[in-house]
Amino acid sequence: MKETVKWKTGAHGHKFIASFSGGKDSVLALYKSMKVGEPIGLIVMMEEEGKRSRSHGMPPELISAQAESIGLPVFTAAASWDDYEAKFITLLEQAKRQGAEVLVTGDLDMPVQDCWHDKVTQIAGLKLGMPLWEMDHHEVVKEFIDLGFISVLVTVNVTLGMREEDLGRTLTHDYVKELQARGIDPCGEGGEFHTTVIDGPLFKHPIPVRKGNIVKNGDYAFLPLELLEQ
């Protein structure tokens, strides 16, 4: 029987590597895990060309700026969907050789059966930590905002109740109420939106960004964030 109850507390007292998208859930999971465990780095998977992150479409220089402000190294690989799993496992094995015992992720609704992260951590010989697992979605966002994190909406799916006008908005309690009134999950767990975190208690300094021009692609609209020189 799988010890899934330990997923929520997997990082406690252990060294861990964190799966990192740069968005609110992965940042909150990292924050909570750093309170109880010891991070050795962040895993960020890139698209094949290495120009954007696979999860949130972030440029490498913005990811590097987040990691530098947090104070952690980045474990990264460029991958297609075909070789994504193999390259992710390779990064886990690399992290294990450097002392990691646990993979931390920001997943909320991961199923117990056929959990992908559980599968790859077992292959790599690591445990799994998901501090946000099974939390109420509104409570996750409330905690994130109450802690003082600042995040910007950078991707929206316009077929799921989101609008281009939502791009660039900051998650606040009032905005969360607005999203809920529009019938939208405040965590965006249905793929409604993605965020980029630019400041908060994990960061030694804010991430200076400039908002680019909105790009449309099918059901999605994107707001590129450009890193400013400091």
C-alpha positions in Angstrom: 0.0 0.0 0.0 1.4 3.4 -1.0 2.2 5.8 1.8 0.3 8.6 0.1 -0.4 10.3 3.5 3.2 11.2 3.6 3.0 13.1 0.3 1.9 16.3 2.2 4.9 16.0 4.7 7.4 14.5 2.4 10.0 17.2 2.7 10.0 17.3 6.5 13.6 16.8 7.7 14.9 15.9 4.3 17.0 17.4 1.5 14.8 18.0 -1.6 14.8 19.1 -5.2 11.7 21.2 -6.2 9.9 21.0 -9.5 9.6 24.7 -10.4 7.4 26.5 -12.9 7.9 30.0 -11.5 4.2 30.2 -10.9 2.2 30.6 -7.6 1.7 26.9 -6.7 5.3 25.8 -7.2 6.6 28.9 -5.3 4.2 28.3 -2.4 5.1 24.6 -2.3 8.8 25.5 -2.3 8.2 28.1 0.5 6.4 25.6 2.7 9.0 22.9 2.1 11.9 25.2 2.9 10.4 25.8 6.3 10.8 22.1 7.2 13.4 20.7 4.8 16.6 21.6 3.0 16.5 22.6 -0.7 19.3 21.7 -3.0 17.9 23.2 -6.2 15.0 23.7 -8.7 14.1 21.5 -11.6 12.9 23.4 -14.7 12.1 21.6 -17.9 12.5 23.6 -21.2 11.0 23.2 -24.6 13.1 21.5 -27.3 14.8 24.7 -28.4 15.6 25.7 -24.8 14.0 29.2 -25.3 10.9 28.7 -23.1 10.0 26.6 -20.1 7.8 23.7 -20.8 5.2 24.5 -18.2 4.7 28.2 -18.2 6.6 29.4 -21.3 9.1 31.5 -19.4 12.4 32.6 -20.9 15.5 31.1 -19.3 16.8 34.6 -18.2 13.6 35.1 -16.1 13.9 31.7 -14.5 17.5 32.4 -13.7 16.5 35.7 -12.1 13.9 34.0 -9.9 16.4 31.2 -8.9 19.1 33.8 -8.1 16.8 35.8 -6.0 15.7 32.7 -4.1 19.3 31.5 -3.9 19.1 28.1 -5.5 20.7 26.5 -8.5 18.6 25.3 -11.5 18.7 21.7 -12.8 17.4 22.0 -16.3 17.0 20.0 -19.6 15.4 20.7 -22.9 12.9 18.1 -23.9 10.1 17.2 -26.3 7.0 15.5 -24.9 8.4 12.2 -26.2 11.5 12.3 -24.1 10.2 14.5 -21.3 9.9 11.7 -18.7 13.3 10.2 -19.4 15.1 13.6 -19.1 13.1 14.5 -16.0 14.2 11.2 -14.4 17.8 11.9 -15.4 17.6 15.3 -13.5 16.1 13.5 -10.5 19.0 11.0 -10.5 21.5 13.9 -10.8 19.8 15.6 -7.8 19.9 12.4 -5.8 23.7 12.2 -6.4 24.0 15.7 -4.9 22.0 14.7 -1.8 18.4 15.1 -2.6 16.0 12.6 -0.9 12.7 14.0 -2.0 11.0 15.7 -5.0 8.7 18.5 -4.0 5.9 19.6 -6.4 3.1 22.2 -6.2 0.4 19.8 -7.3 -3.0 20.1 -5.6 -5.3 17.4 -7.2 -2.9 14.7 -8.1 -4.7 11.3 -8.1 -3.4 8.5 -5.9 -3.7 6.0 -8.6 -1.3 6.4 -11.5 0.4 9.5 -10.1 3.1 10.4 -12.5 5.3 12.1 -9.9 5.1 9.0 -7.7 6.2 6.9 -10.6 9.2 8.9 -11.6 10.4 9.4 -8.0 10.3 5.7 -7.4 12.3 5.1 -10.6 14.9 7.6 -9.4 14.9 6.3 -5.8 13.4 9.4 -4.3 10.4 10.1 -2.1 7.6 12.5 -3.0 6.5 15.7 -1.3 3.4 17.7 -2.2 2.6 20.1 0.6 -0.4 21.6 -1.3 -1.9 18.2 -2.1 -5.7 18.1 -1.4 -5.8 21.6 0.0 -8.9 23.7 -0.7 -8.1 25.8 -3.8 -9.3 29.1 -2.3 -7.2 28.5 0.9 -4.1 27.9 -1.3 -4.5 31.3 -3.0 -5.4 33.0 0.2 -2.3 31.7 2.0 -0.2 32.7 -1.0 -1.5 36.3 -1.0 -1.4 36.6 2.8 2.3 35.7 2.8 3.0 38.6 0.6 3.8 36.9 -2.7 3.2 39.0 -5.8 2.3 37.2 -9.0 1.3 38.3 -12.5 -1.1 36.5 -14.8 0.9 35.6 -18.0 -1.3 33.0 -19.7 -5.1 32.8 -20.1 -7.4 30.3 -21.9 -10.1 32.5 -23.4 -12.5 29.5 -23.8 -12.6 28.9 -20.0 -14.0 32.2 -18.8 -10.7 34.2 -19.0 -10.2 37.3 -21.0 -7.2 39.0 -22.6 -7.8 41.9 -20.1 -6.9 39.5 -17.3 -3.3 39.3 -18.5 -0.9 41.4 -16.4 -3.3 41.5 -13.4 -1.9 40.7 -10.0 -3.5 38.1 -7.7 -5.2 39.9 -4.9 -8.1 38.9 -2.6 -10.4 41.2 -4.5 -9.4 39.7 -7.9 -9.8 36.2 -6.5 -13.4 37.1 -5.5 -13.9 38.4 -9.0 -12.6 35.2 -10.6 -14.9 33.1 -8.4 -17.9 35.2 -9.3 -17.1 34.5 -12.9 -17.1 30.8 -12.1 -13.3 30.4 -12.4 -11.2 28.2 -10.1 -9.0 30.7 -8.1 -6.0 28.4 -8.6 -6.6 28.0 -12.3 -6.4 24.2 -11.9 -8.6 23.7 -14.9 -6.0 25.4 -17.1 -7.8 28.7 -17.0 -4.6 30.7 -16.3 -0.9 30.6 -15.3 1.1 33.1 -13.2 4.7 34.2 -12.8 5.8 35.2 -9.3 8.0 38.3 -9.1 8.3 39.0 -5.4 7.6 37.6 -1.9 9.1 36.2 1.2 11.3 33.7 -0.7 13.0 36.4 -2.8 16.0 38.4 -1.7 14.8 41.1 -4.1 11.9 41.6 -6.5 12.2 40.5 -10.1 12.2 43.6 -12.4 10.1 42.9 -15.5 8.6 44.8 -18.4 5.3 43.6 -19.8 5.6 42.8 -23.5 2.9 42.7 -26.2 0.1 40.1 -25.9 0.5 37.1 -28.2 -2.5 35.0 -29.3 -2.3 31.3 -30.1 -5.6 29.4 -30.6 -7.5 29.3 -27.3 -4.7 31.0 -25.4 -3.4 34.5 -25.0 0.1 35.2 -23.5 1.8 38.1 -21.9 5.5 37.9 -22.3 7.5 39.3 -19.4 10.9 40.7 -20.2 13.6 40.9 -17.6 14.9 44.4 -17.0 18.6 45.2 -16.4 19.4 45.8 -12.7 
